[in-house]
Amino acid sequence: MPKTSARLLALLSLLQVRRDWPGVLLAERLGISPRTVRRDVDRLRELGYPIVAIKGPDGGYRLDAGTELPPLLFDDEQAVALAIALQFATTAGAGIEEAAARALNTVRQVMPARLRHRIDALQVTAVEQPAIRPTPQADSSVLTALSAAVHAREVLRFDYTPASRGAADDDGAQAPPRRVQPHHLVTWGGRWYLVAWDLDREDWRTFRADRISPRTPAGPRFTPRELPGGEVAAFVAGRFRGADGSGDWPCVGEVILDLPAATVSGYTRDGVVEEVGPDRCRIVLGSWSWVGLAAAIGRFGADIEVVGPAELKDAFAHLARRYANAAAGD
């Protein structure tokens, strides 16, 4: 009996590694006959594992999805990875913390002591970043509806609440529903967004999911357009920088700072830093506005030589007057 149990576990482990297994290959890997493989497959089926027989010249087996989740078999590294992922999920703020904690406790209880000690040695403490304003969360049913429309490639109609006012127009009339071809559902900065082609405005738009109220029924199917740039990550980053999807900031300037390049590059995320001397560097940086760009460069606390453009020089002059007035005030 112990030999049979060990063989069943080995067979189950192989079936979980790849999708399709020829029966002859399984017999070779386990060192048994094809007839014994068939018997062991029947035993696993009796235990609730949905193993499907594959027809064809070679024949074979596949561990298929069933109506219930059967017991799973993990090797040591998979078990540790699963436990670590569950521990991080308990601090993710995704609404699954309680379920993740229960699953982690279940996995930990059946782990061998050697693996349990590895998991217990990893203690995660979640430190949330202070929020300037509360972050609205999209309803899960809305996310499901948006995702389904993206997958089915169906025109989506929805009411959209702008950030500055309610759903009604200034005269009190209800705003007409938006009609879009949904392409991607993405997350950015803790919020969900829908990337879509607006049929009425004939342009690409990004919509916050927490402001969307889908209407039914859905519209006709459509052929997807090519997203500008081809990559959704670059497109969304460009939109949040106020660009057209190219990923560029609306205001880009170049200066020389009296600081080593190594020092400046350690505090620059989106800029390009080039060394021009032992204690001098060239930096190309972008921002939403010229004044904002000048202020960002001023935070380095070093002498600045503006290379260009003229708008950046004017922004430094504007800040100089503002700071001078602040210093002269009470």
N, C-alpha and C positions, 0 to 999 in steps of 0.2 A: 504493500500500500504506500509506504513512503516513497518508493521508487516511482510509482505511478503519479503521486502528487507532485514530485519534483519535475517529472516529465511534462505534466500539464502546465506548470508555471513556466517552464522553458518554452513550450509551444505558445502560450499566451504572450510571452515577451516578444517572440519573433513576429507574431501576428500584429503587434502594436508598432513594430519598427517600420514596416512598409505596407503599402495598400494591398497588393496582390502577391500571393505566394503560390507557385506551382507545388502540387502535392509531392512530386518526386524530390524537389529541392528541400522541402520541409523534412522529408524522411531522411535525406542525407545529412542535414544539419543536426538532427536529433539522434541520428544513429539507430533508427528504427525502420520498420517496414511501412510501405504506404497503407497497408491494412490497419496497422496500429495507429497511424495518423488519423485515419477515418474514425476509429473508435474514440480516440482522444478528443477529436473535434465534437463528436456526439456528446461526450461527457461535459465539455465546456458549454455546449448549447443547453444542457440540462441545468447548468449553473446560472444561466441567464445571459450568456454572451452570444450576441447575434452574429454568428459566423455563417457567411453565405458561400455556397459552393459555386465555383466558376466553371462554366462549361467551355469546352474546346478540346483541341488535340491533346494538350498537356494537362488540362484540368487544374484545379487549385482551390484556394480558399481566401476569403477576405473577411476581416473583422469590420462589420458594418455598424451603422448607427441604429439604435433600437429605441423603443418607446420609453425605456427606463435606463438610468445610468448604472451599468454593472460595476462590480469591483474592478479597480484598475491596478496595474502592476508597474511600479517605477523602479529604476535602478537608483543607486545612492545619490548620484549627482542630480538626477531629475527630482528626487524627493527633496533635496536641499534647496534646489532652485525654486520649486513650488512653494516651500515654506517661506523662503525669503520674499518671494513675490506677494504672498498673502499678507506677510507682516507689513510690507510697504502699502498694500491696498487698504489696510486698516487706518492709514493716515492720509489717504489720497483725497478725501473730501468729495468723493463721487457718489455718495449715497449708498455704498455697499459695505460700509465699515463693519456693521454688526454681522452680516453674513460672512465677510472675510475672516473676522475673528473666530466665528464658529468653525469655519473650514480649517483654519490654522490649528485650532485645538484638536480637531479630529485627526488631522495629519500627524500632529506631534504625538498623540497617544499611541499610534501604531508604529512609530519610528523605533528602530533599534537605538540603544543607549548611546552608541558612538555618534549617531547622526543627531540625536536629540541635544547632545552637548554642543554640537556645532551651531545649532539653531539658537539655543538659549544664550550663547555667547554674543549673539547679535541683537542688541536692543536699540530700537528706533524710536526717537522722540521727535514728534512733528512740531516745528516752530512755524506758525503761520505769519506771513508777511502782513504788517498792518495795512488795512484797506483804507484808502482815502474816502471811498464811498462804497456802499454795499454793491456786490456783484449779483445782479438778477440771474436766476437759474432758469433755463428753458425747461418746459414740461417734457417729461419723457415721451408722452403721446405725440407731442409736436415733433420731437426729434425722429420718432419712428415714422411719422407721416412724411417728413421731408426726405428721410433716407429711402423710403419706399418709392417716392417720386423720382429721386435720382436714379435708383436702380432700374425702375421701369421706363425711364426716359419719357415721362408724361408731363405735359404742361401743367403747372401748378398755379392755382388761384388762391390768394390769401389777402386778408386785411393786415395792414402794417401800421403800427403805432410809432410815429417819429419820436426822437428823443426829447424835442423841445416842447411838444404839446400832445394833445390827445389824438384819437383816431379821426376826429371831425376836422373839416376845413375851418378857416377863420370865420366864415359866415354861418357856421353851425351845421353845414351839410356834411353828410357822411362821405368820406373819401372813397372813390371807386376802388375796387379790389385790384391788386397788382397781378399781372399775368406774366409769368416767367418760365423759361426753360431751365430747370434746376440741373446743375452740373456737379457740384461738390458740396459736401457738408464737412466743415472744418472747425477746429478749435483754435483760438488765439487769445492769449492772455486770460485764460479761465472762462472764456465765453464761447458759445457756439455760433457759427455764421453759415449762411447759405450763399454760395457763389452761383450766380445765375445770369442768364441773358434776359434782360427786360424787353419783352415784346413791344410794349408801348413806347418806350424811350429808345429802343434800338441801340442798346449799349449794355456792357457788362456792369453788374451791380453786386454788392455784398450786403446781405440783410442779417441783422441780429435775430437769432432764432427765438429769443425770449419776447420779441415784439411781433412775432408772426402768429396769426390765427388762420390756419388753413381752412379753405372752403371746399365743399364737395358738391358735385363729383369732380374728379380730376379731368383735365383737358385731354386732347388727342396726343398720341405719341409723336416724337420728333427725332430727327437725326441730329446728334450732338455736334455743336460747332467746335472749332479748335480754339482752345483757350489761348489768349495772347501770351507769347513766351513759351507755351507748351507745358509749363510746370505750375501746378496750383500753389506751391509754397512761395515761389518767386512772385506770382501774381498777387497773392494776398499780402505779402510783405510790401509790395509796391503800392497797393491800394491804401494801406495804413500809413504809408509815407506821403500820401497825397499825390502819387504819381499815376500813370496810366497802366500800371502793371509791369513796367520795365524794371522795377526795383530801385529806382533812383529817387533821392530826396529832391524836393522842389527847389531847394537852395543848397548849392554846393560851393565851398570856397577852399582856398589854399593859402596857408601861412607857413612861416618859418618860426620855430620856437627855440629859445635859448635853453634847451633841455636835451639830454641824451635820448636817442631814439628808443633805447630799451626802457627808459622810464615812462615815456609817453605811450608806447605801445601796450604797456601793462594796464592802462586805464582807457584804452580806446577799443570799442567794440566794432563799429562800422567803418571807421576811418582807415586810410592808408598812410602808414608812417614810413618815411625814408630818411636814412642817416645822411647828413650833409657835412658832418664834422664830429669831433670827439664830444662836444657838448651842444650840438645843434642838430635839429631835424626838421624835415618838411612833412607837413600833415595835410591831407585832403579829407575834409569832413563835410557831412551834410546835416540839414535840420529842416524843420517846418518853415522857419522864417529866418531872415538875415539877422535880426536882433537876437533870436534864440541861438543862432550859430555863433555869433560873436560872444555871447555869454558863456556858451559851452567851451569855447577856446580860452576865454579868460580864466576859467577855473583851474588851469594848469599853473597859474601863479608865476609866469615867466614873461620876459620881454618878447614882443610879437612883431614880426615883419609881415605885412599883408602882401601876398603875391597877387591876389585877385579873387573875385572881380571887384569893380568899383562899388557895387552894392554892399559888399562886406566892409569896405572902408567906411562907408556912410553909417553902417550899423554900429561900428566901433565909436564913431563920433557921437552918435545918438546916445549910446550908453555912457560915454564920457560926460556929456552934459547932465544926464540923469543922475549919475553917481556924484558929480560935483554939487548938484542941487541938494542931494540927500546929505552930503557931508556938511554943507553950509547951513542946513536946517537945524531946528531945535532937537 
